[in-house]
Amino acid sequence: MVALQLGGAPAATLGEVRNRADLVIFWGSNPADNHPRHFARYSGTAKGRFTPKGRKDRYVVVADIRETPSMKYADESIRVAPGHDYEIFTVMRMLTKGIEVEAEEIGGVKVATLAALVERCKKARMGVLFFGQGITETRGKHQNSVAIYQFGKDMNRHSKFLTMPMRGHYNVVGSGNTMCWQTGYPFAVNFGRGYPQFNPGEFSVVDLLPCRLRGRRTGWITWRSGCRRCWSRPGPRTTCRWRRSSRGSRNCARRRRGKRMALSIINGEVVDPAHGEDRVPRAVHIREGKVVADAGSGAAVIDARGCVVMAGGVDIHTHVAGPKVNFARLMTPEDHRYDHISREGGYERSGTGGVAATVFTTGYRYAELGYTTIVEPAVPPLGARHAHEELFDIPMTDKAMFVLLGNSEIVHQYLEKGEKAKLTEYLAWIVDAAKAYSVKIVNPGGANLWKYRGNLHDLDEKMRDFAVTPRQIITGISDAMTELGMPHPLHLHCNNLGIPDSYKTVLATIKALEGRQIHLTHLQFNSYGAGGKRKFNSMAPALADAVNQNLNVTVDVGQVIFGKTVTITADGPFEYHLHQITGSKWYNGDVECEDGCGVVPYDYKRKSFVNSVQWAAGLELFLLIDDPWRVYLTTDHPNAGPFMSYPHIIRMLMDKDYRREQAEKISAEARSEIPLKVLEREYSLYEIAIITRAATAKRLGLANKGHLGAGADADVTIYRKSSNYEEMFAKPAYVIKNGEVVVKDGKVVKHVEGATYYVKPERGRADIQADLENFFENYYTVNLANYPVGLEYLRDPVEAACGASAA
């Protein structure tokens, strides 16, 4: 864990090893004794999609300090001297980079042997190095793992290469994941001060136990049996009872809501674009969690004099849950250290913040901005259960999740064979299995080709393993979604993200869609041309024109915010490119048969020419797209910056003088070239309510969100009017969630839970059961029966309309 935090790692699920790896190295690991099923199921004799001959398709190397049973299954055995792993991998890194090594032997191994192994790694289609627990128990400790991870990263310059630890004992991965999404840290966490602290040399059980035995007073951290959702009482939690509602959700008896009081908000100015209301002086009445015409004479009253009343905010695109988000938390412990929430501050659950905040902090801070609904837009189906576990723990907001399908090998298989009915049936099955709300595509085809260190750059370029193009993926999935009547259209991250002339790909994609409904994500990251002195310029005006002319297109911006953040995306090739140009630590995670992800910390600098152009391009999209109902406020959290910066962005949109003031601080060279300098438009409160509430809810098909009409969910935000719009939107006077006041003066005063929205598309267009059974049996590492996510993993699940009723 510490090694991964220091530098990241190139990794994958074990199914990728089974399906693709032709070189397998076990270093300090003895799977024959310690992981007896590993060799047969994943890494040695197992037959995979692109390793059909199993053992004959692989070259196996075993390196250890002694003769082990695993060596008899190896093509090559290497005996190493104890305690010299760091030196050996340092030398292998030197050999990888072509640096001459004068010694003939390192750590008991001839340099010529290491050189031959390095050359074999370079020529591999996909190589994987599994290392055992003993690596961290010898001289060098976690630095040995750092050296191995660094070797893997160096090797990715030449071939696809993975480095993966061989875990032991209990479910270390599961424990680390849960600790990480709840505290920001995977282990060695101390809650003694009311918030999570992390120090592996002080707070781990191994460190605390000797202190306890010597009589020192230390803090103890234990996980007790019973309900992990319930934290209101000390002592064992085994008394907590679970109940299953009619929808199958799991709920703690102590969390059951009582009867909610009626509420009337009076003397406020209502801004409700869904009903054409622009600062209309009227009352808003609430009863039993809904907006009603009359709350009754006994209703509590909030006097909103001098305030603007809006519906709760709806964020259409924010990365807050799932495996890749958790790896971002894991990799950035330094970002959590000075930003935390303590239970002593009045919050029900403590947590850490930063750009990749923990689940509880995420929910509280969204509520403190006036947001009550959020969407996690990119989860591989295999990671859906993990994502729902995290979403379950995010309080204060309603949630939904989109599932990634643009690089699914099953999708590619059906597209290649032209089996449209089966493709539509598979989409219906996988959306239901993942309990998702819609479908996301990231770099169609390119993320799959990244599993060979490749990428796709043209809409009509064919993949390596399938005679399928990005154009076919986009149009095929879009057509299937239309037939299924999905409430939100295809959510698309275009090819060629982040590179000069990427805007051309967007224009070609819009043309290829031929009028199909589409939502283009974080469009700012595809708004670049190759003009100007630096061969990098903003082409936001061209893209804005395209959006203005094509009424089938909506976009969210992904506005860049200056400062440190962490990028997390399923666009693996882009993240590797970012790692190469910045030298930042990098995590890669390929997901078997489906997709992948990358994580790279990044710092957007005001005086950087490129970063300044990116910053300006986002604002230009906002200001040049005519219809605010088709352009939405996002930062692609946390990729372009944290969602906590929304008030700052709103002020720049509403106040042109402030915007000019900010533009004066960026790179002078960029300032002289950007179109932003001549734009005079200022957003109104009405338009801000559109891009943050009314339009996002409408595009998501959430009929009860984003407005204050009768029957709407009672999610309401009350802002005090101010000429400083950043202060106004950063600190709401009140936030009401489901009819309950949860925030006062910008601070959470009550912890509540939100619902999780999902759809269940109609099935029966084709019989794909045999296809699924064959695919899972031969290529996945999970059983088909264990793959679908049950409703018990969703917090208060709500099935949204799908099909004809969705319209």
C-alpha positions, -999 to 999 in steps of 0.1 A, spaced: 0 0 0 27 25 9 46 16 -22 16 23 -43 10 56 -26 46 66 -34 45 59 -71 15 41 -83 15 8 -103 5 -7 -136 -21 -34 -127 -52 -52 -139 -78 -77 -128 -67 -114 -129 -89 -120 -159 -66 -99 -180 -37 -121 -170 -57 -152 -179 -69 -138 -213 -38 -120 -225 -5 -125 -206 21 -145 -225 49 -138 -199 43 -146 -162 70 -139 -135 66 -150 -99 92 -132 -77 95 -142 -41 62 -160 -45 54 -197 -43 19 -202 -57 21 -240 -57 20 -239 -19 5 -205 -10 -20 -199 -38 -26 -234 -53 -55 -223 -75 -38 -192 -89 -16 -211 -114 -45 -232 -127 -72 -205 -128 -54 -173 -138 -17 -173 -145 -3 -206 -157 -24 -233 -173 -56 -214 -176 -69 -209 -212 -80 -174 -221 -95 -155 -249 -61 -147 -265 -42 -175 -248 -63 -205 -261 -35 -230 -256 -31 -221 -219 3 -232 -207 17 -234 -242 9 -198 -248 30 -186 -218 65 -184 -206 68 -188 -169 97 -175 -147 100 -182 -110 126 -163 -89 131 -171 -52 158 -175 -25 154 -213 -24 142 -242 -44 103 -242 -43 76 -265 -57 66 -237 -81 99 -240 -99 91 -274 -114 63 -257 -134 85 -229 -147 103 -225 -180 130 -206 -162 141 -206 -125 162 -179 -109 178 -183 -74 184 -149 -57 203 -141 -26 182 -130 4 177 -93 10 189 -81 -24 156 -76 -42 160 -38 -43 195 -40 -59 183 -65 -85 153 -45 -96 174 -13 -97 198 -31 -121 169 -44 -141 156 -8 -144 191 3 -156 191 -25 -182 156 -15 -193 169 21 -200 200 8 -218 224 18 -190 256 -3 -189 261 -24 -157 298 -31 -149 292 -58 -124 288 -94 -135 266 -105 -107 240 -88 -85 222 -104 -56 234 -139 -66 221 -135 -101 243 -130 -132 237 -97 -149 235 -115 -182 205 -135 -169 188 -103 -158 195 -87 -192 179 -117 -210 149 -115 -187 145 -77 -194 147 -84 -232 120 -111 -228 98 -86 -209 102 -60 -237 91 -84 -263 60 -97 -244 25 -90 -257 15 -87 -220 39 -94 -192 30 -97 -155 52 -98 -124 36 -113 -93 56 -106 -61 52 -122 -27 48 -109 8 84 -118 16 96 -89 -5 84 -64 21 98 -84 50 135 -82 39 159 -54 39 144 -24 21 108 -31 33 83 -12 12 111 3 -10 115 -32 -25 79 -29 -37 85 6 -50 114 -7 -71 92 -34 -85 64 -10 -94 89 14 -109 104 -14 -130 68 -22 -143 63 14 -152 96 16 -170 87 -15 -189 55 0 -202 76 21 -225 83 -11 -245 54 -35 -239 23 -39 -219 35 -49 -184 17 -54 -151 30 -56 -115 8 -72 -89 12 -84 -53 3 -119 -42 -20 -112 -12 -23 -136 17 -44 -144 47 -77 -125 49 -94 -102 24 -67 -75 26 -80 -58 -6 -116 -56 7 -105 -42 41 -82 -16 25 -109 -5 0 -136 0 27 -112 18 50 -101 40 21 -135 51 10 -146 58 45 -114 74 59 -92 82 29 -65 58 41 -62 20 36 -48 10 71 -31 24 101 -59 49 109 -63 66 142 -96 83 152 -83 95 186 -88 132 176 -122 127 162 -111 125 126 -90 100 106 -52 102 110 -28 81 90 7 71 100 19 35 91 49 38 114 27 46 144 -9 36 141 -9 1 126 -17 -28 148 19 -40 144 31 -7 158 5 -4 186 6 -39 200 42 -36 215 32 -3 230 1 -18 246 21 -47 260 46 -23 275 17 -5 293 16 26 271 -17 42 266 -26 39 229 -56 42 207 -72 10 194 -92 7 162 -115 -22 158 -142 -34 135 -170 -49 154 -196 -74 142 -231 -64 131 -244 -34 112 -216 -12 98 -241 14 88 -251 22 124 -227 42 146 -250 60 171 -241 39 202 -209 25 217 -206 -12 223 -213 -42 201 -235 -35 171 -251 -69 170 -284 -56 183 -290 -37 151 -318 -53 131 -320 -53 93 -352 -51 75 -359 -56 38 -384 -32 23 -408 -40 -5 -381 -29 -30 -355 -51 -15 -333 -23 1 -314 -29 33 -321 -4 60 -310 0 96 -339 1 120 -323 31 138 -322 50 105 -360 48 99 -374 82 92 -402 95 114 -430 116 100 -416 147 84 -431 181 93 -449 203 68 -429 234 59 -437 267 41 -409 290 26 -423 325 24 -411 359 12 -385 344 -11 -379 350 -48 -384 317 -66 -361 310 -96 -377 279 -113 -368 278 -150 -388 246 -155 -419 267 -150 -406 299 -164 -403 316 -130 -376 342 -127 -373 357 -92 -411 354 -87 -422 363 -52 -442 333 -40 -443 307 -12 -430 272 -16 -450 246 4 -437 212 15 -454 182 30 -442 146 33 -411 152 12 -429 167 -17 -437 202 -30 -474 208 -26 -499 236 -33 -506 242 4 -487 229 34 -515 235 58 -520 258 88 -497 239 111 -467 240 89 -433 254 101 -422 286 84 -389 297 69 -388 334 62 -367 337 30 -369 375 28 -339 388 9 -332 353 -5 -335 334 -38 -352 300 -37 -341 273 -61 -345 236 -65 -316 215 -51 -287 212 -75 -283 183 -98 -247 173 -109 -248 153 -140 -212 142 -141 -190 138 -110 -166 110 -101 -173 101 -65 -175 63 -63 -161 31 -77 -127 14 -80 -108 41 -98 -120 68 -74 -109 47 -45 -74 43 -60 -73 81 -63 -80 83 -26 -54 57 -19 -27 74 -40 -31 109 -25 -28 105 13 -10 139 14 -41 156 0 -62 143 29 -39 152 58 -48 188 63 -85 186 52 -108 167 75 -142 166 91 -144 158 128 -174 143 146 -167 170 172 -177 196 147 -213 183 146 -211 159 117 -224 124 123 -195 108 105 -159 119 103 -139 118 71 -112 134 51 -114 159 22 -92 171 -6 -98 165 -43 -107 129 -38 -127 131 -6 -142 102 14 -178 92 10 -192 111 40 -172 143 33 -185 142 -3 -221 140 7 -217 168 33 -199 192 10 -223 187 -18 -252 195 6 -233 226 18 -233 239 -18 -270 232 -22 -267 201 -43 -291 172 -36 -286 148 -65 -253 136 -81 -244 111 -108 -213 89 -109 -209 86 -147 -183 59 -153 -182 24 -136 -171 -8 -153 -198 -35 -148 -174 -56 -128 -169 -27 -104 -206 -20 -100 -210 -37 -67 -180 -18 -53 -195 15 -66 -229 8 -50 -212 1 -17 -196 35 -19 -228 52 -31 -246 36 -2 -223 55 22 -226 89 5 -252 108 26 -273 139 19 -278 133 -18 -297 110 -42 -274 91 -65 -273 73 -98 -246 54 -117 -237 50 -154 -221 18 -166 -191 17 -190 -197 -3 -222 -177 12 -250 -148 -12 -246 -168 -43 -236 -157 -73 -256 -192 -88 -256 -204 -55 -272 -176 -57 -298 -185 -93 -305 -221 -85 -312 -212 -55 -333 -187 -75 -354 -214 -101 -361 -241 -75 -368 -263 -90 -341 -283 -59 -333 -311 -77 -313 -285 -95 -292 -266 -62 -286 -299 -45 -274 -307 -75 -252 -272 -74 -237 -275 -37 -229 -308 -44 -211 -292 -73 -192 -260 -55 -182 -278 -22 -171 -301 -43 -149 -272 -65 -136 -252 -34 -126 -283 -15 -113 -272 14 -135 -292 44 -147 -276 49 -181 -246 40 -203 -212 57 -207 -186 53 -234 -150 64 -229 -126 65 -258 -146 39 -278 -123 11 -288 -92 29 -277 -94 19 -241 -96 -18 -252 -66 -14 -275 -47 1 -246 -44 -35 -233 -18 -38 -260 -4 -3 -253 -23 10 -284 -50 36 -290 -75 46 -318 -74 80 -333 -100 79 -361 -137 71 -361 -132 45 -388 -100 29 -375 -105 -8 -367 -95 -24 -335 -69 -52 -332 -90 -80 -320 -124 -71 -336 -133 -57 -370 -151 -29 -353 -146 9 -354 -155 37 -329 -182 48 -353 -199 14 -351 -196 14 -313 -211 48 -308 -240 44 -332 -247 8 -323 -250 15 -286 -269 47 -291 -295 29 -313 -298 1 -287 -304 27 -259 -330 44 -280 -348 11 -286 -347 4 -248 -361 39 -241 -333 48 -216 -342 80 -197 -307 96 -204 -291 92 -238 -256 79 -245 -230 97 -223 -199 100 -245 -162 107 -238 -149 112 -273 -116 97 -287 -84 118 -288 -91 135 -255 -66 162 -245 -45 164 -277 -42 191 -304 -69 190 -330 -91 169 -307 -120 192 -317 -120 176 -351 -129 143 -335 -159 159 -318 -171 174 -350 -168 141 -368 -186 123 -340 -215 148 -341 -218 142 -378 -216 104 -374 -245 104 -350 -268 118 -377 -292 134 -353 -292 107 -326 -295 121 -291 -261 124 -274 -246 139 -243 -209 149 -248 -190 149 -215 -163 174 -203 -162 190 -238 -135 214 -227 -110 185 -228 -117 180 -265 -117 217 -275 -81 220 -287 -67 228 -320 -31 228 -333 -28 265 -342 -9 294 -328 28 297 -320 27 267 -296 6 245 -319 -21 244 -292 -51 267 -292 -87 269 -281 -112 257 -307 -142 262 -284 -159 286 -308 -160 259 -335 -175 234 -311 -199 259 -297 -212 265 -333 -216 228 -337 -236 224 -305 -257 255 -315 -266 239 -349 -273 204 -336 -302 203 -313 -297 166 -305 -265 175 -286 -260 184 -249 -227 189 -232 -212 193 -198 -181 215 -198 -154 201 -174 -142 236 -164 -105 237 -154 -97 252 -120 -62 262 -112 -45 242 -85 -37 206 -76 -61 178 -83 -60 142 -94 -72 129 -128 -92 96 -129 -106 82 -161 -113 50 -180 -92 65 -208 -61 45 -200 -39 57 -229 -46 94 -220 -36 88 -184 -4 71 -195 4 100 -218 -2 124 -189 21 103 -167 48 105 -193 47 143 -198 44 151 -161 64 124 -144 37 121 -118 28 89 -101 5 67 -122 -19 39 -115 -33 18 -144 -60 -8 -139 -73 -28 -168 -106 -46 -162 -111 -80 -177 -133 -81 -208 -147 -46 -201 -127 -15 -197 -100 0 -176 -89 31 -157 -59 54 -150 -51 77 -121 -25 105 -122 -22 135 -99 -20 168 -117 -14 205 -110 -31 232 -132 -9 262 -131 -19 298 -139 13 306 -157 13 274 -178 3 282 -214 -15 249 -219 -34 251 -186 -44 287 -193 -58 277 -227 -77 249 -211 -91 272 -184 -102 297 -211 -117 270 -234 -142 259 -207 -155 294 -201 -157 300 -238 -180 270 -242 -203 284 -215 -204 318 -231 -207 308 -267 -233 280 -265 -265 300 -269 -289 277 -252 -282 272 -215 -305 241 -215 -278 223 -234 -246 232 -215 -241 221 -179 -218 231 -151 -193 205 -142 -155 203 -135 -156 166 -144 -148 163 -106 -119 159 -98 -103 158 -133 -104 195 -140 -108 205 -104 -130 198 -73 -167 204 -73 -162 227 -44 -151 253 -69 -186 256 -85 -193 290 -67 -161 304 -82 -171 293 -117 -206 308 -112 -191 341 -103 -169 341 -134 -200 334 -156 -221 361 -139 -196 388 -135 -176 398 -166 -154 422 -147 -144 395 -122 -137 372 -152 -114 397 -168 -96 401 -135 -90 363 -133 -79 363 -170 -52 389 -162 -36 364 -139 -30 336 -164 -1 332 -189 5 364 -208 11 344 -240 -21 325 -237 -40 357 -227 -31 373 -261 -45 344 -281 -77 332 -263 -111 341 -277 -123 347 -241 -109 382 -240 -136 396 -262 -166 378 -247 -190 401 -229 -219 377 -220 -230 374 -183 -252 347 -170 -283 356 -151 -296 338 -119 -322 322 -142 -295 308 -165 -274 295 -135 -305 277 -122 -308 261 -157 -272 248 -160 -271 235 -124 -306 222 -119 -334 224 -143 -315 213 -175 -295 186 -158 -326 170 -142 -345 172 -175 -316 156 -195 -314 129 -169 -351 122 -172 -356 129 -135 -391 144 -136 -393 151 -99 -359 169 -97 -347 203 -107 -379 223 -102 -403 235 -75 -437 226 -91 -463 206 -73 -453 170 -70 -415 177 -72 -392 162 -46 -388 186 -17 -351 193 -25 -348 231 -21 -319 255 -17 -322 290 -4 -294 315 -12 -291 350 3 -288 376 -24 -254 392 -28 -234 410 -55 -206 386 -47 -220 355 -64 -192 333 -52 -201 340 -16 -238 337 -23 -235 302 -39 -208 289 -15 -229 294 17 -267 287 13 -289 300 41 -309 268 40 -308 234 22 -338 212 24 -336 175 15 -368 155 12 -386 181 32 -360 182 60 -337 211 68 -302 197 65 -280 228 61 -282 262 78 -258 290 69 -236 267 48 -232 240 76 -247 206 78 -271 204 108 -287 170 101 -274 138 85 -299 122 61 -296 95 35 -306 97 -1 -321 73 -26 -303 55 -55 -319 56 -89 -317 28 -114 -335 15 -145 -347 -19 -155 -350 -21 -193 -375 -45 -208 -360 -78 -218 -369 -105 -244 -356 -92 -277 -331 -121 -282 -319 -152 -263 -283 -144 -250 -282 -168 -220 -260 -193 -238 -237 -166 -250 -233 -152 -214 -227 -186 -199 -200 -194 -225 -183 -160 -221 -182 -160 -183 -171 -196 -182 -142 -191 -206 -130 -155 -200 -142 -140 -167 -128 -148 -133 -162 -145 -117 -192 -167 -120 -222 -155 -140 -245 -162 -111 -224 -139 -88 -221 -111 -113 -254 -92 -110 -258 -67 -82 -288 -72 -59 -311 -44 -48 -298 -49 -13 -266 -31 -23 -286 1 -31 -296 27 -5 -334 32 -8 -335 20 -45 -359 38 -68 -367 23 -102 -369 51 -128 -391 49 -158 -376 32 -188 -390 24 -223 -421 42 -236 -429 55 -202 -395 73 -200 -407 98 -227 
